[in-house]
Amino acid sequence: NFNGSAWTTSPGTLNTSRFFAAINMGTQTAGVAIAGRIPPGSKSTAYEQYDGNTWTTSPNSLSTGRQQYGGAGTQTSMFIAGGETPSVVSTTEENTGSSWSSGTALPQVATDMFASGNLTAAIVSGFRQSPLSVTTSLTYDGTAWGSAPSMANTYYGGGSGGTQTAAIAAGGATPAPGQTTATEEFNAETTSLNI
């Protein structure tokens, strides 16, 4: 947990050990852990909620286990899209606080996206399509996908946050292969690069 000046170890630990699971959604007292990879290679459908101290496994798991997807939102307004199941998919699942249901699929299969916002106002960028990433950005309103300005650089799988109209994407992998320290900001009209 972060209190504004320092990190402390939470007394709570995840109930399902995994990686490539979304934990960048929600808040410190209302967080989520969704799906992910369980070594050596199976995909989890587990959905856990965090209250600031304890992780609780929800009986409402995802319909399809996956990893390396794009996702954004809060415990009461979130979605995940794309990812590996193990094949790369375009499917979307949504949650408004109780169970998961199918949403509108991405217009292309993709994995390792940056995502910011919530279920009804999100932006998803930096799609990795085997074998290369693309700078594509899309908006999502919970019903339909729309176009948005492209990213300035070709990279994917880094950290992201913010809203649909004020998003940030930082770090990640490049097609080289390699890694980048680049940071981009999105303000609903253009993307800008901060190196």
Disulfide bonds with the S-S distance in Angstrom:
none
